Amino acid sequence: MSMIDEFVKEHAGVCEENDAISKPLYDEYGVKKGLRDAKGAGVLTGLTNISSIKAFEFIDGEKTPCDGELLYRGYDVRDIINGSSGRRFVFEEAAYLLLFGKLPDDAELSQFKTVLSELMRLPTNFTRDVIMKASSEDIMNSMTRSILTLASYDNYKEDLSIENVLRQSMELISVFPMLAVYGYHAYNHYECNSSMYIHRPNPSLSIAENFLYMLRPDTKYTELEAQVLDICLLLHMEHGGGNNSTFTTRVVTSAGTDTYSAIAAAMSSLKGKKHGGANLQVMRMMDDIRAHVSDYHDEEEISAYLRKILRKEAYDRKGLIYGMGHAVYSLSDPREKVLKGFVEQLAKAKKRDDDMALYNNIEKVAPMLIAEERHIYKGVSPNVDFYSGFVYNMLGIPRELFTPLFAIARIVGWSAHRLEELVTTDKIIRPAYKSLVTKKDYISLEDRKNGI
């Protein structure tokens, strides 16, 4: 063991000893741990016009769980999707809505899509000199490095005018699919010895289509595949100002930093396992369930194994059924309800009926098991991550790109919140922390050595 290893091993315990804070102190001082109250509701830290999440309603003065609702600028996401019949893809329309606060007419949407297409380009040799060098399995880190490097190519990176930040935001929205896919191809080539191919984006295609076009060796995809991915991106693009990565965007923006730094900070938040990596947790759990359940149609066999998971006797021994429950929603996650219909269509087209049956049966029995084992009766329902990983798997998207896909969607919400923060707020976000430190008399090093 090296001197460095010995030092950090010894001093890690010192950190744990001196950084520990007793949980009862949070109640004593009225501090909301994680900025949530005892019931899990977020503590208000700001105001926003961008989106709204509804999970409860007041009946006779009582806070009562209700079916979840997600509004983009006041419009229900379900209505945005249902109202788009006749149009092939809706991600770009929803992006316009979030950025500008209004629904576009045909001319405005066409112009917006044209501008996004024009911005689907990287600086000369950027792919070779930045993305392909020091390739990594961690595509989120690769993308974050690329985002910060793009600042070097922007002569106006420090300009915080709304016009300039809007330009930067739209550029990042346009190139995020390239940063993700090219980062994956570089890793796959250099680390996995696979063939290298780089497809330039097609200006005539949507964001969802271009992702599949650039990812696949033959650039081919079906209409249904692109439509389902488009819906996934729309459902993930925004989820209130309080989610960790969006709040990070607003906090860093309030400090007066540049767009590239703000978005890099949001990326660092999103890649966390407690945030953007949730669908990966579901996929790993599903792998384990498939290995231990022989009949995907047998509810009793599925229930027996899920009960073992809840009792910390199986899978990762954490006692969690991943994809079930949400920090905000109670009775239902509206994103899951929208996505499930498209998941069923895709599963039928891909001949994954048995897998679909397994997901359906887990969705049916898990809430009852959780209620029994945890004595939680307020309502537990599947969240959007329960199905999103399954969708990506059916689309042949490698798991290394699951969280980057989340970022490709959420960059729109981050950009909208950054713009709103710049337009609305002129104060740095600085919440207070209650200090538990008491004043101590300093003892010199010499006295410490002599035991004084």
N, C-alpha and C positions, 0 to 999 in steps of 0.2 A: 504493500500500500504506500502510495507516494505521500510526501509531506502535505500536499494540498488536500488529498483525500482524507488524511488523518485529521487535518484542521477542520474541514467542513463537517466531518462526521461528529467530531467532538462538540463543535459549536452549534450544530443544528439543534441539539437539546437545549442549549442556552437560549436560543431564539424561542423555542416552544415554551420554555419556562417563563420567560419574561414578557412574552407577547400574549399569553393566555388571559382571557377576560371571562369572568364568571357569567354564565347566562342569566342568573337572577338579577344581575345589575342592570340589564336592559329594561326589565320591568320596573325596577326601582327608580330609574331616571326617566322612564317614559320614552325610551329610545326605540324606534321601529327598526329592528334588525333587517338588513336588506331593503330598507325603505318600504317595508310592508307591515301592516297591522297584524293583530293576532289571527284574523280570519283570512289573511293572505292578500287583502286588498292593498293596492299601491298607495303610498302617501303622495298627495298632490305636490308637484314641484314646478308646474308650469301650465300654460294654456296653449292650445293649438287649434287650428282650423283644418288640419290635414286629414285626420281620421278619427273614428270613434269606435270603441269596443263596448258592447253591452252584454252583460252576463247575468244581471239581476234587475228586478223591477220592484217598486214599492207598492204593496197591496195592503190597504188599511194601516199604513205607516210602517209595515214590516218589510224588511229587505228579503225578497223571495227570489230564488233561482229561476231563471227562464232560459229558453233556447238562445244560444249565442247569436250575436249580430255584429257584423263588421261593415262599417261605412267608410268609403273613400270620398272625402269632401262632401259628405252627406248622402251619397248614393250607396245603396246596399250592393255588395260585391256580387250577390246572386242576380240582382237586376241588371248589373253591367254585363254579366255573362249571358243571361237569358235574352237581353235586349240586343245582343250582337248577332243574332241569327241572320244569316245572309252574308255576314262578313266572316272571313276565314280566321282572323286572329285579332285578339283584343288587348294584348299586353301593351302595345303602343298607345292605344286610346286611353287606357287607364294611366299610363305614364304621363301623358299630356294632362289628364285630369289632376293628378297629384302635384305636378310641377306648377301648373298655372291656375288651378282652382276652378276650372270650368270645363264642361264637355266641349270638345271641338266639333265644328261642322266639317263637312267633307273636305273643303279646301284647306282648312287649318290642319286637319289630320294628315292629309296628303303632303302638305308642306313639311310638317313635323317629321314624318317618316322619311322624306327625301333628305332632310338635314341629317337625321340619324345615320342614314346610309352613307352620306358623304363623309361622315366622321368616323366610319369604320375603317380606320387606317392607323398604323403605327409609324413612328419616325423611321427613316431609312436605317436598315440594319439592326433595328431594335430587337427583333425576334432573335437574331443570331447573337448579338453582343450582350443582351441582358437576359432574355428568357432562357436561352439554351445553355448559358454558362451557369455552373453551380446548380444544375437541375436537382429537384427534390421531390420526394414522394408527397411532401406537404405542399399541396398546390396553393393553399391559402397563404402560406409564407412566400411562395414564389410570386403570387399575384401582388402581395403587399410590397415586396421589393420592387416590382415593376411599377406600381403606382407611385412610389416615392421617387423612382428614377425618372418617370415621366415629367416630374417637376423641373428637371434639368433642361428639358426641351421647351419649356414655357417661359417666354420672356416677361410674362405678366403674372407669374405665379402668386405674387404677393398682393395683387390688386383685388381688393374685397368689394368692388362695385358689384351690384346685382347683375349687371350685364356680363361682366367677366366671369363671375362665379357660375352663372347660368351656362355660359359657353363651356367652362371646365366640366361642369356636371354632365352636360349632354355628351361631351367627348368621352368621359369615363363610362357612362351608360352604354355607349356604342362599342367601346373596345373591351369591356369586361369579358364578353364571350371569347374574344381572341386571347386575352391574357390567361384565361382558365384552360382553354383547349390546347393552346400552344405549350403552356406549362406542363400539361399532362403528356403531350406527345414527346416533349424533351425528356421527361422522366422515364417514359416508357421505352424510349430509344436508348438512352445512355445507361439506365439502371436495370432495365429488363431485357436489353438486347433485341428489341422489336424493331421493325422497319420504321423509318422516319418518313412522314409525309406532312406537308403543310398546305392546306387549302386556303386561299384568300377568300374572305367573305364575299358573297354575291349581293350586290346592292339592291337587287330586286326582291330579296327575301326578307322575311321578318326576323326578329331577334331569335325566336324559337327555332325557326327553320335554319338559320345560319349556324346555330349551335350544333345541330345534328349534321348539317352539311359539312362543317369543318371537322367534326369529330370522326366521322366514318370514313374508312378508306375509299369507298366508292361514291361518297357524297349522297347516297340514296336514302330516302325516308318516305314513309307513307303520309297521306293527309291526316289520318287519325293520330299517328305518332306526333306529328308537329302540333296538332290541335291540343292534345293532352298536355304536352310540355308547355305550350302557351298558357293554358289554364293554370298549371302549377306555378309558373312564374308570376302570373297575375295575383294568385292567392298569397304568395310569399313576399310581394313587393313592399308591403307596409303593414305595421301592426301597432300603431300608437307610439307616442313619444317616449313612453316609459320602458320599452324593451331595452335590454342592456346595450346593444350596439347603437341604436338610435339615440338613446340618452347620451352615450359616449360622443356621438357626433355633435350633439347640441352643447355638451360641456366643453369639448375642445374648440368648437366654433366660437363659443362665448369668450374664449381666451384671445381671439383675434388671429388664429393661425390660418395657414393657407389651406386650400381645398384638398390638396394631395395628402397633407398631414392629417387632416380631419378624417378623410376616408380611410387612410391607413390605420388610424386608431380604431375606427369602426370595424375594420377587417380583423384586427387583433381581438376585439371583443367577440365577434361572430364565430370565430374558429373555436371558441371554448366549448368543451363537451356539454356544459350546462345550457348552451344557447344553440348555435347552429349545427352541432353534431348530433342532435337528437334522433334524426332518422337513421343514422348509422347505428345507434344503440338499438333501435327497433330491428334493423336487419340482422344484427349479430344475435339478438334474442331469437328471431325467427329461424335462423340457421340452427340454433340449439334445439328449438321446439321440433323442427323437422327431424332432427336426429333422434329424438326420444318419443315421438308420436307416430305410430304406424298408420293410423287411419284418420285422415284429415276431416272425415265426415262424422266421426264418432265424438259427440259432445262430452260424453263421460270420460273418455280417455284424455281428451284435451283438458277438461276441467281438473282431472287428477294431477296432471303435470303442472298446470298453472298454479294449483294450490301449493305444490312443492316450491315453485318459484317464490310465491308470496311468503312462504314460511322459511325462506332462506336456505332451502334444502337442495336447490337446483340452480342451474345457470351460473350467474355471477355472485350468488349468495347475498345480493343487496335487498332482496325482498320486493323488487319493483317489476311490474309488468309495463315495459316501456311502450309509449304511444297511448297509454290510458291516462286520462286526466290532464288538466291544464291549470296553470297558475292563475288564469283569469276566468276562463269559461267553466261553467258547472254542468248544466244539462246537455249542452252540445257545443261543438266547435263548428261554426258555420262553414269554415273552409273545408273541413272533413266532409260535411254533408254535400257540398258542391262537388268535391273531388271524387267521391266514391262512385258516382254515376259514370264518370269518365273512366275510372279504374276498371269497372265491370266491363265496359265496352272494349277496353284494351286487352283485358285478360281473356275475353272471348276470342278476340282476333289473334292473340298470341297462343291460344290453346293452353292457357294456364288456369283452367277451371278448378283443378284440385287445389292449387294454391289459393285461389279466390275463396274456395269453400273453407279453407283453414282460417283465413283472415276473417271471414264472416262469422265463423263459430267462436273465434276468440273475442270478437267484438260483442257477440251475444252473451257469452258466459263470464267474461272478465269483470264487468261491472258488478255482477251479483257476488262473485267470489271476493272482490275487493271490499264490498260492503260487509260481507260476513267476517272476513279476516281482520279488517281494519276498523270495523264499526263506523264506517263512513256512509252516511245515508243522504248526504246533500246532493248526490248525483255525481257519478263518474262516467265519463264518455270518452270515446277515442278522439285524439287530436289529429291535426293534419299530418303530423309526422308518422302516424301509424300507417298511412298509405303511401306517402310520397316516396319513401325508399323503394317500395314495391313497384311503383310506377317507373322510377329511374332504372330499376333492375330489368323490367320488361322492355325498356327502351335500349337496353344494352349499354347503359352509361356506367362506366367504372365507378367503384365506390370512392375513389380518390377525388371524384368530381361532385359528390353529393353536396358538401358544404359550399364549394365554389358556385354551384348552381343557385344556392340560397343567396349568395352575394350578388350574383348576376341580376336577381330579382330585387333584392333589398337596396341596391345602390340607388334605385329610384326614390324610395322612401327616405333614405339618408339625405339625398340631394334636396328633396322638398323641405325636410326639417332644417337643413343647413340654411337654405334660403329664407325660411320663415324666421329663424333665429337672427339672421343678419338684418332682416327688414324690421323686426319687432323689438328686439332686445338690445340694450346698450350696456348691460351689466354682466360681469363675469359670474358664472354659476359657482357659488362657493358655499355649500352647506356646512353647518357647524358640527363638530364632533365634541362630545363631552369628555374632557380630559380627566383621567383617574390618577394623574401624577401629583404627588405632593413634593414640596420643596425639600431638598436634601443638602446638607453641608458637604462641600467638595472635600475629598481626601486626596492629598497629593500622591503621586506614584511612589515617592520615597516612603511616605507613611504607610501606604498599602503594603509595600515590600517588607516593612518592619512590623506589620500586623497591628498598626495603631488605628 
